[in-house]
Amino acid sequence: MTFKPFGLTLAATLIAGALVTLPAYAQSDASKSTITITHAQGTTEVPVNPQKVFTYDLAALDTLDALGIEVDGVPAAVYPEHLSKYAGDDYEKIGSLFEPDYEAVNAAQPDLIIVAARSSTAYEELSKIAPTIDLSNAWDNFVPSIKANSEIIGEIFSKQDEVAALEAELDAKIASVQAKAADLGSVFIVLTSGGKVTAYGPGSRFGFVHDTLGLTPAIEDVDAATHGEAISFEFILETSPDWIIAIDRDAGVGSTDGASARQTLDNALVHETNAWKNDRIVYIDPVRWYIVNGGLANLNAIAGNLDAALTAE
């Protein structure tokens, strides 16, 4: 993304007979050090080590926090424990995970804005206010996309070595799970919400469990929908996985209505599965998995916790 020097733009505008207001970042000092970033929606010229950073993506926030990078604006959201400080008043709230507060963002004039999947449709409008990059993760290329987006953050903030260290730590944890995967049997990923159950498989939102960690899917042909493919308890019994990874969506979004994942899966049909009989249902942190769903430090924790849970007897 390139911009004409303010003086030339002003002159051209006066000749045309009308004066327009340019984004503040287009009027900034041309000598300021910048870097061209290629991201999910194109390329953007951003300042090196930007001072005021806003992010709508909690995965990016997780990486920024792990790298010790100060963030000024975040969405109003449910935060995992390790990011709970961002829920407080010390950080400006700039909208929701999906919908920016454009007035607040414009008034604050940040140096960098980060969006991702949930907020990606706001990219164009936010780009009119400040340099904006889209760090969406790819479900079917999950871990590599998280690494690539983390490396972008490392490049912008001169934290390449720190990113490399976190990546090495993650690779070690992934290798630990992969080494045990073949002996664990079949694994079924389910999400519960409002007493109903949906399933995930390879290439889906949580497909990295199979695609990268190497855990054997209990069933291959699952629709890779955002909230999973609806299934019945009879289907779970027929599949009879050796392990069930359960994600409680209601708990993840902060809802106390309806049955929890533990209550939902505690029924006669699920009781007949290998997973239930062998006490191999893993109830994971739904905020880390469902809400953050990325981030280099977060994925390190997910891989480590899952490794421990799957090998515990």
Rosetta silent file (secondary structure, phi, psi, omega in degrees, C-alpha in Angstrom):
SEQUENCE: MTFKPFGLTLAATLIAGALVTLPAYAQSDASKSTITITHAQGTTEVPVNPQKVFTYDLAALDTLDALGIEVDGVPAAVYPEHLSKYAGDDYEKIGSLFEPDYEAVNAAQPDLIIVAARSSTAYEELSKIAPTIDLSNAWDNFVPSIKANSEIIGEIFSKQDEVAALEAELDAKIASVQAKAADLGSVFIVLTSGGKVTAYGPGSRFGFVHDTLGLTPAIEDVDAATHGEAISFEFILETSPDWIIAIDRDAGVGSTDGASARQTLDNALVHETNAWKNDRIVYIDPVRWYIVNGGLANLNAIAGNLDAALTAE
SCORE:     score description
SCORE:     0.000 S_00000001
   1 L     0.000  121.823 -177.921    0.000    0.000    0.000 S_00000001
   2 L  -123.718  155.414 -177.356    1.597    3.265   -1.084 S_00000001
   3 L  -137.337  146.066  176.469    0.589    6.898   -0.678 S_00000001
   4 L   -74.109  147.564  174.328    1.542   10.155   -2.350 S_00000001
   5 L   -54.419  145.253 -173.095    3.353   12.763   -0.243 S_00000001
   6 H   -57.576  -40.952 -178.111    0.834   15.019    1.423 S_00000001
   7 H   -61.299  -43.594  179.911    1.972   18.157   -0.355 S_00000001
   8 H   -66.625  -39.948  179.249    1.540   16.659   -3.813 S_00000001
   9 H   -64.388  -42.328  179.829   -1.821   15.216   -2.904 S_00000001
  10 H   -62.772  -43.122 -179.345   -2.997   18.559   -1.532 S_00000001
  11 H   -62.698  -44.784 -179.338   -1.845   20.376   -4.651 S_00000001
  12 H   -63.108  -37.674 -178.976   -3.579   17.910   -6.923 S_00000001
  13 H   -67.923  -41.195  179.228   -6.748   18.170   -4.871 S_00000001
  14 H   -63.737  -38.433  177.771   -6.798   21.968   -4.992 S_00000001
  15 H   -62.277  -38.192 -179.379   -6.390   21.861   -8.760 S_00000001
  16 H   -72.819  -14.681  175.587   -9.356   19.531   -8.925 S_00000001
  17 L    92.046   11.412  179.230  -11.326   22.089   -6.911 S_00000001
  18 L  -147.038  141.291 -178.882  -12.104   19.972   -3.858 S_00000001
  19 L  -103.881  127.175  178.987  -10.231   19.213   -0.660 S_00000001
  20 L  -111.815  156.600  177.695  -10.365   15.671    0.758 S_00000001
  21 L   -98.106  121.744  179.792   -9.278   14.406    4.151 S_00000001
  22 L   -89.466  155.044  173.214   -6.625   11.723    4.028 S_00000001
  23 L   -56.316  146.686 -176.609   -6.115    9.035    6.673 S_00000001
  24 H   -58.204  -36.683 -176.424   -3.726   10.276    9.340 S_00000001
  25 H   -71.764  -20.529  176.487   -1.188    7.584    8.561 S_00000001
  26 H   -74.428  -19.552 -178.379   -1.072    8.728    4.912 S_00000001
  27 H   -96.036    3.087 -174.630   -0.012   12.157    6.177 S_00000001
  28 L   -71.981  168.125 -178.897    2.814   10.832    8.379 S_00000001
  29 L   -57.502  121.178 -176.494    6.483   11.622    7.980 S_00000001
  30 L   -65.513  -19.316 -178.681    7.682   10.024    4.754 S_00000001
  31 L   -82.645   -6.188 -178.307   11.064    9.366    6.327 S_00000001
  32 L   -63.576  135.631 -178.610    9.552    7.024    8.942 S_00000001
  33 L   -67.150  127.552 -179.534   10.942    3.494    8.660 S_00000001
  34 E  -131.892  169.176  177.837    8.384    1.116    7.163 S_00000001
  35 E  -142.639  142.663  179.291    8.151   -2.450    5.919 S_00000001
  36 E   -89.588  122.150 -177.434    5.913   -4.042    3.297 S_00000001
  37 E  -110.333  128.529  173.185    3.868   -6.900    4.724 S_00000001
  38 E   -95.858  126.977 -175.564    2.134   -9.524    2.590 S_00000001
  39 E  -140.645 -169.042 -171.543   -0.934  -10.907    4.348 S_00000001
  40 L   -62.622  -23.342 -178.417   -4.289  -12.600    3.691 S_00000001
  41 L  -118.788   22.530  175.416   -5.801   -9.579    1.898 S_00000001
  42 E   128.144 -143.625  178.384   -2.812   -8.213    0.018 S_00000001
  43 E  -126.004  146.999 -179.087    0.146   -6.054    0.971 S_00000001
  44 E  -140.974  136.406  174.686    0.365   -3.185    3.422 S_00000001
  45 E   -86.252  117.152 -177.219    3.125   -0.729    4.236 S_00000001
  46 E  -123.655  152.663  177.876    3.440   -0.645    8.025 S_00000001
  47 E   -71.161  146.153  173.034    5.835    1.169   10.359 S_00000001
  48 L   -75.105  134.252 -177.484    8.633   -0.813   11.966 S_00000001
  49 L    51.968   56.799  178.716    8.032   -1.121   15.729 S_00000001
  50 L   -59.309  144.236 -174.369    4.682    0.732   15.668 S_00000001
  51 L   -84.018  -41.785 -177.922    3.890    2.476   18.943 S_00000001
  52 L  -113.287  112.793 -173.396    0.104    2.183   19.153 S_00000001
  53 E  -116.736  130.238  173.655   -1.189   -1.270   18.227 S_00000001
  54 E  -115.478  138.240  174.070   -4.812   -2.426   17.992 S_00000001
  55 E  -137.148  136.074  173.963   -5.777   -6.042   17.386 S_00000001
  56 L   -97.335   -4.099 -174.799   -9.161   -7.682   16.858 S_00000001
  57 L  -107.672  120.642 -178.617   -7.560  -11.118   16.719 S_00000001
  58 H   -74.475  -24.477  175.030   -6.881  -12.946   19.986 S_00000001
  59 H   -65.476  -44.670  176.544   -4.479  -15.340   18.275 S_00000001
  60 H   -64.706  -39.396  178.398   -2.339  -12.379   17.245 S_00000001
  61 H   -61.099  -40.717  178.077   -2.754  -10.919   20.734 S_00000001
  62 H   -58.086  -44.788  179.638   -1.486  -14.184   22.216 S_00000001
  63 H   -68.792  -44.314  178.568    1.676  -13.973   20.114 S_00000001
  64 H   -58.244  -44.218 -179.308    2.163  -10.257   20.779 S_00000001
  65 H   -63.992  -42.683 -179.788    1.788  -10.848   24.514 S_00000001
  66 H   -63.703  -28.696 -179.630    4.263  -13.746   24.479 S_00000001
  67 L   -88.964   -0.807  179.457    6.784  -11.510   22.729 S_00000001
  68 L    74.446   25.838 -178.754    6.350   -8.720   25.280 S_00000001
  69 L   -92.976  127.308 -178.069    4.880   -6.306   22.734 S_00000001
  70 L   -70.445  134.043  177.260    2.595   -3.636   24.179 S_00000001
  71 L  -119.898  137.542 -175.323   -0.962   -3.576   22.809 S_00000001
  72 L  -103.168  -34.566 -176.349   -3.245   -0.594   23.308 S_00000001
  73 E  -128.552  133.798 -178.742   -6.632   -1.605   21.865 S_00000001
  74 E  -140.444  161.614  178.800   -8.457   -4.943   22.019 S_00000001
  75 E   -78.607  159.024  169.598  -12.022   -6.167   21.478 S_00000001
  76 E   -75.081  120.363 -173.386  -14.545   -6.809   24.224 S_00000001
  77 L  -160.436  173.876  170.193  -14.414  -10.607   24.458 S_00000001
  78 L   -85.540  123.284 -176.737  -14.047  -13.669   26.639 S_00000001
  79 L  -108.254  144.013  173.186  -10.327  -13.994   27.376 S_00000001
  80 L   -68.951  164.728 -175.397   -8.382  -17.072   28.485 S_00000001
  81 H   -56.222  -39.943 -175.220   -6.680  -16.879   31.847 S_00000001
  82 H   -73.049  -11.296  176.113   -3.257  -16.096   30.410 S_00000001
  83 H  -117.866   17.079 -172.053   -4.680  -13.061   28.582 S_00000001
  84 H   -62.834  -24.112 -179.320   -7.173  -12.016   31.254 S_00000001
  85 H   -61.740  -26.600 -177.131   -5.484   -8.652   31.869 S_00000001
  86 H   -74.602  -11.037  176.286   -6.761   -7.462   28.488 S_00000001
  87 H   -77.473  -15.217 -175.489  -10.352   -7.709   29.694 S_00000001
  88 L   -81.190  178.373 -175.266   -9.684   -4.838   32.104 S_00000001
  89 L   -77.239   -7.251  179.860  -10.001   -1.084   31.738 S_00000001
  90 L   -71.929  -13.128 -178.547   -6.277   -0.563   31.132 S_00000001
  91 L  -119.760  129.161 -177.740   -6.824   -1.508   27.497 S_00000001
  92 E   -64.248  133.107  177.963   -9.080    0.453   25.180 S_00000001
  93 E   -91.747  123.664 -169.346  -12.042   -1.555   23.923 S_00000001
  94 E  -115.628   28.513 -179.158  -12.372   -1.058   20.183 S_00000001
  95 E   120.297 -158.642  178.172  -15.493   -3.058   19.405 S_00000001
  96 E  -106.554 -178.586  176.806  -16.206   -6.786   19.376 S_00000001
  97 L   -61.465  -26.345 -175.181  -14.388   -9.707   17.790 S_00000001
  98 L  -105.156  -32.937 -170.864  -16.587   -9.232   14.738 S_00000001
  99 L  -126.863  113.901  178.590  -17.518   -5.561   14.614 S_00000001
 100 E   -70.099  153.611  167.907  -15.094   -2.648   15.147 S_00000001
 101 L   -92.220   90.884 -172.681  -16.034    0.569   16.886 S_00000001
 102 H   -61.603  -35.536 -179.660  -14.905    2.724   13.972 S_00000001
 103 H   -63.571  -44.208 -179.933  -15.442    5.979   15.832 S_00000001
 104 H   -66.234  -40.720  179.787  -13.178    4.886   18.695 S_00000001
 105 H   -65.090  -44.679 -179.234  -10.505    3.594   16.326 S_00000001
 106 H   -63.118  -40.073  179.877  -10.542    6.764   14.262 S_00000001
 107 H   -66.599  -33.684 -175.837  -10.287    8.946   17.369 S_00000001
 108 H   -81.893  -25.751  179.662   -7.323    6.940   18.696 S_00000001
 109 L    50.757   66.947  178.997   -5.368    6.898   15.407 S_00000001
 110 L   -70.313  163.448  177.009   -3.356    3.683   15.950 S_00000001
 111 L   -88.178  -22.821 -179.725   -0.131    2.950   14.075 S_00000001
 112 E  -152.327  137.345  175.445   -1.150   -0.640   13.269 S_00000001
 113 E  -123.025  135.221  177.478   -4.417   -2.590   13.225 S_00000001
 114 E  -116.685  128.414  172.958   -4.589   -6.392   13.060 S_00000001
 115 E  -120.023  169.433  174.450   -7.683   -8.274   11.909 S_00000001
 116 L  -152.120 -157.276 -168.946   -8.279  -11.969   11.232 S_00000001
 117 H   -50.370  -51.682 -174.974  -11.110  -14.317   10.243 S_00000001
 118 H   -65.417  -32.627 -175.849  -13.859  -12.962   12.507 S_00000001
 119 H  -108.750    9.660 -172.793  -13.042   -9.323   11.710 S_00000001
 120 H   -62.728  -28.741 -179.786  -11.688   -9.763    8.174 S_00000001
 121 H   -69.674  -15.159  179.092  -14.689   -8.090    6.529 S_00000001
 122 H   -88.584   -1.203 -174.401  -13.748   -4.849    8.328 S_00000001
 123 H   -54.503  -48.774 -174.682  -10.311   -4.781    6.701 S_00000001
 124 H   -61.321  -46.120 -178.645  -11.171   -2.270    3.968 S_00000001
 125 H   -68.633  -40.545  179.435  -12.761    0.294    6.290 S_00000001
 126 H   -66.475  -31.971  179.489  -10.082   -0.031    8.940 S_00000001
 127 H   -64.365  -20.693  177.554   -7.400    0.410    6.261 S_00000001
 128 L   -76.454  -16.456 -178.047   -8.776    3.896    5.669 S_00000001
 129 L   -96.898  -43.892 -176.084   -7.882    4.777    9.260 S_00000001
 130 L  -157.860  163.393  176.170   -4.481    3.141    9.748 S_00000001
 131 L   -55.474  126.840 -174.749   -2.226    0.454    8.252 S_00000001
 132 E  -128.346  136.616  176.885   -4.150   -2.792    8.644 S_00000001
 133 E  -126.330  147.911 -178.777   -3.062   -6.404    8.139 S_00000001
 134 E  -106.158  110.104 -178.980   -5.137   -9.594    8.034 S_00000001
 135 L  -106.384   45.980  177.335   -3.508  -12.443    9.987 S_00000001
 136 L   -64.909  140.600  174.463   -6.204  -15.064    9.422 S_00000001
 137 L   -88.822  154.450  179.060   -5.140  -18.656   10.018 S_00000001
 138 L  -103.178  121.334 -178.914   -5.861  -21.402    7.476 S_00000001
 139 H   -57.827  -42.171 -174.872   -7.726  -24.417    8.852 S_00000001
 140 H   -84.038    2.548  176.916   -6.243  -26.765    6.268 S_00000001
 141 H  -146.829   48.081 -162.102   -2.716  -25.426    6.882 S_00000001
 142 H   -61.022  -61.086 -175.806   -3.150  -24.481   10.504 S_00000001
 143 H   -63.294  -46.102  176.791    0.248  -24.739   12.186 S_00000001
 144 H   -59.055  -36.251  179.771    2.242  -23.390    9.206 S_00000001
 145 H   -70.567  -35.188  176.090   -0.155  -20.432    8.942 S_00000001
 146 H   -64.987  -42.211  177.704    0.209  -19.672   12.651 S_00000001
 147 H   -63.119  -44.704 -178.826    3.982  -19.749   12.267 S_00000001
 148 H   -61.493  -43.187  179.732    3.847  -17.525    9.176 S_00000001
 149 H   -68.503  -34.930  176.800    1.644  -14.949   10.926 S_00000001
 150 H   -67.245  -36.624  177.777    3.869  -15.012   13.997 S_00000001
 151 H   -67.444  -32.330  173.832    6.892  -14.418   11.784 S_00000001
 152 H   -62.418  -45.717  177.855    5.127  -11.378   10.317 S_00000001
 153 H   -61.701  -42.391  178.807    4.704  -10.022   13.843 S_00000001
 154 H   -61.444  -36.907  179.764    8.336  -10.823   14.559 S_00000001
 155 H   -70.040  -42.836 -179.213    9.435   -8.953   11.462 S_00000001
 156 H   -63.753  -38.980 -173.173    7.376   -5.857   12.250 S_00000001
 157 L  -106.351   13.781  178.351    8.615   -5.669   15.835 S_00000001
 158 L    55.862   45.749 -179.316   12.184   -6.963   15.309 S_00000001
 159 L  -121.610   34.520 -175.640   11.458  -10.082   17.369 S_00000001
 160 H   -60.200  -41.972 -178.194   12.559  -12.742   14.875 S_00000001
 161 H   -65.217  -40.257 -179.790   14.773  -14.616   17.343 S_00000001
 162 H   -66.404  -39.485  176.783   12.040  -14.775   19.969 S_00000001
 163 H   -63.364  -44.504  179.733    9.547  -16.109   17.407 S_00000001
 164 H   -59.442  -37.718  179.499   12.034  -18.754   16.286 S_00000001
 165 H   -66.388  -42.572  177.458   12.461  -19.889   19.896 S_00000001
 166 H   -65.696  -36.708  177.686    8.698  -20.277   20.375 S_00000001
 167 H   -65.691  -40.465  178.381    8.465  -22.178   17.100 S_00000001
 168 H   -63.751  -40.457  177.504   11.213  -24.561   18.184 S_00000001
 169 H   -62.732  -42.964  178.988    9.378  -25.172   21.460 S_00000001
 170 H   -64.033  -44.235 -179.690    6.171  -25.879   19.547 S_00000001
 171 H   -58.434  -38.061  179.931    7.914  -28.267   17.143 S_00000001
 172 H   -66.432  -40.668  179.628    9.219  -30.265   20.098 S_00000001
 173 H   -69.195  -39.356  176.990    5.742  -30.594   21.611 S_00000001
 174 H   -62.493  -44.085 -179.760    4.229  -31.576   18.274 S_00000001
 175 H   -61.280  -35.689  179.511    6.932  -34.218   17.809 S_00000001
 176 H   -63.982  -43.265  177.997    6.149  -35.622   21.261 S_00000001
 177 H   -67.915  -44.422 -178.570    2.472  -36.139   20.342 S_00000001
 178 H   -58.159  -36.670 -178.164    3.342  -37.517   16.898 S_00000001
 179 H   -65.857  -24.363 -177.576    5.619  -40.126   18.442 S_00000001
 180 H  -103.200  -11.512 -168.293    2.703  -41.522   20.468 S_00000001
 181 H   -57.159  -44.143 -174.068   -0.127  -40.996   17.975 S_00000001
 182 L   -63.165  -25.701 -176.151   -0.130  -44.401   16.312 S_00000001
 183 L   -93.929   -1.103 -174.618   -0.611  -46.205   19.638 S_00000001
 184 L   -87.666  -16.871 -175.739   -3.468  -44.069   20.908 S_00000001
 185 L    85.625 -161.990 -175.120   -6.233  -45.470   18.716 S_00000001
 186 E   -85.328  147.277 -176.963   -8.995  -43.380   17.125 S_00000001
 187 E  -126.510  132.185  179.700   -9.810  -39.836   18.207 S_00000001
 188 E  -118.998  125.657  178.120  -13.117  -38.009   17.757 S_00000001
 189 E   -98.982  122.975  179.247  -13.328  -34.199   18.178 S_00000001
 190 E  -128.059  152.362  175.039  -16.759  -32.956   19.249 S_00000001
 191 E  -122.711  133.338  178.130  -18.174  -29.584   20.216 S_00000001
 192 E  -109.310  145.544  177.890  -21.190  -29.241   22.490 S_00000001
 193 E  -161.755  122.911  178.328  -23.595  -26.308   22.575 S_00000001
 194 L    59.606   32.069  179.738  -27.085  -26.093   23.996 S_00000001
 195 L    81.828   -1.116  179.673  -27.186  -29.836   24.572 S_00000001
 196 E  -106.199  161.829 -175.011  -26.366  -30.588   20.937 S_00000001
 197 E  -129.092  136.926  172.599  -23.192  -32.076   19.507 S_00000001
 198 E  -125.270  158.913 -174.694  -21.220  -31.398   16.320 S_00000001
 199 E  -119.246  153.087  177.260  -18.133  -33.179   14.995 S_00000001
 200 E  -128.981  146.016  178.353  -14.826  -32.091   13.474 S_00000001
 201 L  -135.230 -163.243  178.823  -12.371  -34.034   11.349 S_00000001
 202 L   -56.213  143.033  177.776   -9.260  -33.508    9.210 S_00000001
 203 L    77.605    3.881 -177.593   -9.056  -30.136    7.454 S_00000001
 204 L   -97.808 -172.395 -179.036  -11.536  -28.525    9.851 S_00000001
 205 L   -55.200  -36.153  178.914  -11.262  -25.808   12.456 S_00000001
 206 L  -114.613   20.219 -175.454   -9.624  -28.249   14.880 S_00000001
 207 L   -67.395  -12.812  178.685   -8.261  -30.569   12.220 S_00000001
 208 H   -60.041  -23.241  176.852   -4.649  -29.881   13.226 S_00000001
 209 H   -57.792  -37.828  178.378   -5.175  -32.631   15.813 S_00000001
 210 H   -93.590  -46.949 -171.635   -5.184  -35.059   12.885 S_00000001
 211 H   -67.519  -36.565 -176.922   -3.369  -33.121   10.151 S_00000001
 212 L  -110.160  -47.690 -177.860   -0.336  -32.079   12.222 S_00000001
 213 L   -74.352  -19.501  173.955   -0.345  -34.002   15.495 S_00000001
 214 L    83.906   12.970  179.010   -1.069  -37.216   13.611 S_00000001
 215 L   -72.499  136.636 -174.642   -3.897  -38.538   15.783 S_00000001
 216 E   -70.487  122.213  179.361   -6.037  -41.083   13.926 S_00000001
 217 E   -71.279  137.711  177.611   -9.484  -39.668   13.102 S_00000001
 218 L   -67.282  -27.649  175.532  -12.401  -41.808   14.233 S_00000001
 219 L  -148.379  136.541 -175.254  -14.114  -40.771   11.016 S_00000001
 220 L   -85.110  -40.334 -169.386  -12.592  -39.133    7.954 S_00000001
 221 L   -91.013   82.057  178.542  -15.609  -37.710    6.150 S_00000001
 222 L  -122.019  132.445  178.912  -16.747  -34.792    8.318 S_00000001
 223 L   -62.997  124.254 -177.000  -18.057  -31.511    6.902 S_00000001
 224 L   -81.994   61.098  179.174  -15.468  -28.806    7.731 S_00000001
 225 L   -86.303  158.425 -177.978  -18.068  -26.261    8.880 S_00000001
 226 L   -54.903  -45.058 -178.846  -17.284  -23.456   11.302 S_00000001
 227 L  -104.159   19.614  175.576  -19.372  -25.003   14.061 S_00000001
 228 L    82.783  175.299  178.427  -18.850  -28.595   12.943 S_00000001
 229 E   -98.783  127.754 -177.943  -21.200  -31.168   11.432 S_00000001
 230 E   -61.642  133.768  178.913  -24.280  -31.996   13.472 S_00000001
 231 E  -135.732  164.945  177.725  -24.273  -35.549   14.801 S_00000001
 232 L  -104.529  167.006  175.257  -26.422  -37.689   17.094 S_00000001
 233 H   -67.482  -30.218  175.460  -25.457  -39.657   20.173 S_00000001
 234 H   -61.992  -37.955  179.148  -26.280  -42.765   18.172 S_00000001
 235 H   -66.356  -39.352  177.319  -23.598  -41.734   15.699 S_00000001
 236 H   -61.376  -41.977  179.399  -21.064  -41.345   18.497 S_00000001
 237 H   -64.577  -43.093  179.748  -21.916  -44.877   19.683 S_00000001
 238 H   -63.454  -38.454  179.956  -21.600  -46.297   16.168 S_00000001
 239 H   -72.260  -36.505  178.810  -18.228  -44.584   15.740 S_00000001
 240 L    40.610   62.962 -178.917  -17.130  -45.711   19.240 S_00000001
 241 L   -67.852  157.988  175.867  -13.844  -43.785   19.277 S_00000001
 242 L   -76.180  -30.498  177.540  -11.002  -44.691   21.618 S_00000001
 243 E  -134.184  145.692  170.688  -10.694  -41.039   22.639 S_00000001
 244 E  -122.841  125.803  171.482  -13.103  -38.082   22.561 S_00000001
 245 E   -99.482  115.890 -173.508  -11.795  -34.514   22.656 S_00000001
 246 E  -108.674  129.176  179.403  -14.710  -32.394   23.891 S_00000001
 247 E  -115.282  120.115 -178.524  -14.996  -28.643   23.393 S_00000001
 248 E   -91.340   95.818 -176.859  -17.672  -26.820   25.412 S_00000001
 249 H   -62.164  -41.620 -178.079  -18.688  -23.923   23.147 S_00000001
 250 H   -59.185  -43.106  177.251  -21.108  -22.424   25.682 S_00000001
 251 H   -66.764  -34.750  179.987  -18.339  -22.197   28.278 S_00000001
 252 H   -63.978  -35.989 -178.684  -16.022  -20.797   25.622 S_00000001
 253 L   -95.050    3.672  176.428  -18.313  -17.874   24.838 S_00000001
 254 L    85.222   16.673 -179.883  -19.152  -17.271   28.492 S_00000001
 255 L   -89.381  137.105  177.439  -22.698  -18.634   28.437 S_00000001
 256 L  -106.942    5.246  179.280  -24.088  -20.337   31.542 S_00000001
 257 L   -81.803  146.252  173.416  -27.316  -21.443   29.865 S_00000001
 258 L    79.228 -179.094 -176.317  -27.903  -25.082   29.071 S_00000001
 259 L   -79.801  147.219  175.612  -25.934  -28.219   29.804 S_00000001
 260 L   -76.865  172.335  177.513  -22.147  -28.330   29.966 S_00000001
 261 H   -60.904  -42.265  179.224  -20.080  -30.650   27.784 S_00000001
 262 H   -60.873  -42.547  179.492  -19.702  -33.055   30.709 S_00000001
 263 H   -69.123  -40.463 -178.028  -23.468  -33.119   31.249 S_00000001
 264 H   -63.561  -40.523 -176.786  -24.231  -33.431   27.541 S_00000001
 265 H   -85.841   -5.744  179.780  -21.952  -36.425   27.024 S_00000001
 266 L   -87.146   76.873  179.430  -23.062  -38.144   30.227 S_00000001
 267 L  -143.950  167.687 -171.543  -25.777  -40.341   28.696 S_00000001
 268 H   -59.691  -36.764 -177.889  -26.464  -44.017   28.094 S_00000001
 269 H   -70.664  -45.540  178.758  -25.326  -44.065   24.462 S_00000001
 270 H   -65.842  -31.070  179.542  -21.989  -42.355   25.087 S_00000001
 271 H   -60.417  -21.812 -178.013  -21.484  -44.652   28.090 S_00000001
 272 L   -88.957   -2.023 -179.845  -21.217  -47.563   25.646 S_00000001
 273 L   -81.053  157.809  176.330  -18.267  -46.088   23.738 S_00000001
 274 H   -60.975  -37.879 -177.947  -14.680  -47.189   24.220 S_00000001
 275 H   -60.293  -46.328 -179.036  -13.780  -43.619   25.182 S_00000001
 276 H   -69.452  -43.939 -177.054  -16.224  -43.515   28.090 S_00000001
 277 H   -61.155  -31.832 -177.865  -15.518  -47.051   29.289 S_00000001
 278 L  -102.031   12.652  178.808  -11.780  -46.329   29.438 S_00000001
 279 L    54.837   49.201 -178.222  -12.132  -42.816   30.899 S_00000001
 280 L  -121.509   44.643  170.704  -10.645  -41.255   27.784 S_00000001
 281 E  -104.817  120.537 -175.979  -12.810  -38.196   27.255 S_00000001
 282 E  -103.776  114.857  177.448  -10.636  -35.097   27.324 S_00000001
 283 E   -94.773  107.196 -173.180  -12.417  -31.834   28.223 S_00000001
 284 L   -93.678  170.951  179.411  -10.098  -29.148   26.925 S_00000001
 285 L   -70.099  108.377 -174.163   -9.913  -25.391   27.590 S_00000001
 286 H   -69.953  -26.245  179.689  -12.674  -24.045   25.296 S_00000001
 287 H   -72.279  -43.680  177.276  -11.450  -20.454   25.325 S_00000001
 288 H   -60.832  -44.912 -174.578   -7.962  -21.448   24.161 S_00000001
 289 H   -79.407  -48.964 -170.269   -9.326  -23.772   21.486 S_00000001
 290 H   -88.090  -42.193 -176.140  -12.534  -22.088   20.336 S_00000001
 291 H   -86.424  -54.653 -179.416  -12.016  -18.364   20.970 S_00000001
 292 H   -71.598  -51.950  172.525   -8.255  -17.849   20.577 S_00000001
 293 L    47.148   48.473 -179.386   -7.880  -20.729   18.085 S_00000001
 294 L   154.900 -161.373 -178.189   -4.292  -19.876   17.188 S_00000001
 295 L    85.268  135.212 -173.699   -1.383  -17.861   18.530 S_00000001
 296 H   -68.101  -44.718  177.923    2.105  -19.232   18.955 S_00000001
 297 H   -69.149  -39.802 -179.892    2.119  -19.342   22.766 S_00000001
 298 H   -62.844  -43.296 -179.786   -1.467  -20.595   22.858 S_00000001
 299 H   -68.291  -32.938  173.095   -0.738  -23.444   20.458 S_00000001
 300 H   -58.236  -45.648 -179.830    2.302  -24.364   22.543 S_00000001
 301 H   -66.774  -42.921  179.793    0.005  -24.724   25.553 S_00000001
 302 H   -59.740  -48.643 -178.522   -2.639  -26.644   23.582 S_00000001
 303 H   -63.439  -41.859 -179.880   -0.098  -29.141   22.235 S_00000001
 304 H   -66.832  -44.689 -179.682    1.520  -29.614   25.648 S_00000001
 305 H   -66.387  -39.146  179.474   -1.766  -30.026   27.516 S_00000001
 306 H   -68.189  -39.480  177.550   -3.148  -32.420   24.914 S_00000001
 307 H   -58.242  -47.105  179.765    0.046  -34.467   24.986 S_00000001
 308 H   -64.055  -41.950 -176.950   -0.275  -34.830   28.769 S_00000001
 309 H   -69.345  -39.124 -176.831   -3.983  -35.667   28.649 S_00000001
 310 H   -74.616  -20.134 -178.420   -3.722  -38.265   25.902 S_00000001
 311 H  -104.403   -2.429  179.428   -0.885  -40.124   27.588 S_00000001
 312 L   -79.105  133.565  178.708   -2.288  -40.036   31.118 S_00000001
 313 L  -120.043    0.000    0.000   -3.637  -43.344   32.317 S_00000001
